[in-house]
């Protein structure tokens, strides 16, 4: 990958941790060049949606209760976010960098673009890539802790990889941690330290943030160093690619070179299939996805040549044995294809981004028309013409949240049914009564003024959502 690439660091503050039902309240994004010089930033926030219950602990963490009174809607914020990201990526592709984003921030952003009739996959299409800095830290903790020291968790022996703890460990001011822009700047400062002390490793992770980049590394002649943190301890594996799933091309398998290939490669298909199907961290075969950050780098970057307790020359020999055994690779790949994968489909449209199919060309055109119009009657006509029922319902929600009068009766009824369901019943989205009870408990436990103010503001907000019996 060329050095002429933009880096977009972003972070979200949300109403909770439920990916399908929590809402982004604030998104901070900072654009830098490859030298990590800040070029621009965007800091946007919005009011909670009328059917989203703010979770008390989330509000204590992010402190964004002032947004309860924001005049900016969720639709406006998400539209502004996508416009900005596309503008930053128009002239040069961008790498979107988060901290634990593959598990959380990225998933929320994708879903909430989807809910607002926007393109969900902005961060990994049109030449863009995505990097989860937390997973890069996994690799660094495993192999480069001499160069980049890791903070201990409560004195050790376990380590902490929370962003604010890493910042403190390296003398970075973390006073505003859990503000989206502040967390972006913490990520940038950590990247500066990594780039300064481990320039090749940093560039390698930038390179593998796209599918072509990770494939180039996976198919190189080097054996690779895979590092993980599990239960606050590091695990180190020398690995080589040994197969994948042709029907699901993002799914790959590493062979752990700690296991002598002579003991594994001659296994029959049934035994290999058992290894592929098994879960857990032990075993010679390790499954990963190339569309997410893999905490892996070339062994040539490692300074400690004894880190695996096996000579590098022997590990390289084993890698070549595995790489040259096409029969073994075919068995592994066949076992991957034979897996029974179950992806339960959500009964709620918020959770159907991966299970409901892509929009038709007609619906894509209608989505574009929708964003360009501010005429209520035109928006209603567009909403009624979507072929995908999910898009029609999302459009109706946007219309009802943006406009308060002249809504057709059928659309208004569906909207009121949504409000009643989410605010009047207990479900996977939470419960008003349970949230209020949690607030009372926290008010008794936390006597500092800031927490009391946040909890009381959240209590007032949630009470205003309560459905009258």
Phi, psi and omega in degrees: 000138179295152176289342181280076182222141175277149172245129177243109176270130179217156181210151179239153167241135193227170179280350182178194185245004177281110187299326182275345188230348175280161184235143173288126175262326180218140171228123176253134179227136177233125178266129174230166169272183183291346175271003177070026171275129181291129180253327182194165174211159175224131179229107185231149179217170182206169176284154173295146172296150185297343181251011179253122183270115177296131180273131187305316182292325177297319181290324176297322181291312187265342174063021187269037182293339177297336181286349175302333183252016181293145175271357180268130180275162177300318178301314180297318181295313183293326177294316178297323180296312182294321178302315182294314181298320179293323178296316179296332185260005186290316185270331180215139180299156184237149169255120181267120188246128179231176173237110189066025184290328181297330180272335188224284189306313181299320181293321178293316181298314179302310181300318187278338163296314180302314181297335184254022174063030179251163180293119186288332193255041181303324189279348181223029172233170180057037177085357179282159177226172179220142184226126174266106183300329179299321180287330171298320178297327174304312181295319181294318179298323182286322191239344188227031182290345174289323182274321181238100185291144180254136178290147176276150176268115180050045175087357177096178005282347180291160180253159174249139175237023172294142185300316182293327178291321175298319179300312181298319180302328184252020173072024178264134180294118181249026185297330181257024179305143182082011159260136190300313180293319179300319179292327174299316181292327174297317178298317180298316180296321177295320179295325177298319179294315180296315181297323180290317186269333182224064187301321181292320180294316179300313181294325178299317180291324173299317181297320185273012178281353174243159179299316177300323181292315180291325178295322179299319178291315183299326183263010175287170183278348182284147164283156190247157180251110181257124182236136180226156169247127178223124183051044174069015177234150183269149176230137187237129182227129168275126189223163173215146177297135181225006178164178180191186183247109182298330181279339176230082193295349176281346185270124180229168178230133171261146169261127179277111186287358171296336178267128179297123181303332180300336182271346190241320191294336181270002178298149178281174187299322182299317181289320177295321179299320177298319179296319180293320183286338185291151178252174179099178188266341183276158179111159186281346183246128184233125185265136178219171177238129184280351177271009172229158180301127174255126184284070189223147175211171177293143178295342182293343178278347186282129178277327180273104184280358179249015189292337181257000182064012174226137181304138179302324181297323178290321178296321178294322177298315179297321179300319181291326177297314180294316183295330183271351183268086184293331179294316178298315180299321180294321178296316179298315181295321178295319178297323177295319181290332183278353181298143174270107182261127179245124177238090183300130181277133180292144175278356180248137189296336180301332185260017186255018184301323183263349188248349187258005179086169181269156178296147174290167178300321179299314181294324177298319178296319179295324177299316179296317178300318182302315183290337183272348186257146171236013179267120186303314182297323177294318179297320179295316179299316179299314183301323183285346183261357177297134175286325181275118183301326180300315181294323178298315181292321176298317179299319179296321179296317179298314181302312183291331179279336182268334184233145184247349181229163177063031176271129179304150188300319183293320178292317179298322180293317178298322179293315179294325175298321177298312180301316181296316181299311187284325184261345184249353180229165179265129181203190180297345177278350181114199183204132178299313182297319179293322179294319178295321178295321178295322178299316180299320179296317181291327177298327177286328185274329187245114185255003178286148187300318182299311180298319179299316181295317180296315182294320180292322177295320179293320178299314179299316180299312184292321178300324180292343180270348188297133180280128178289136181276000000 
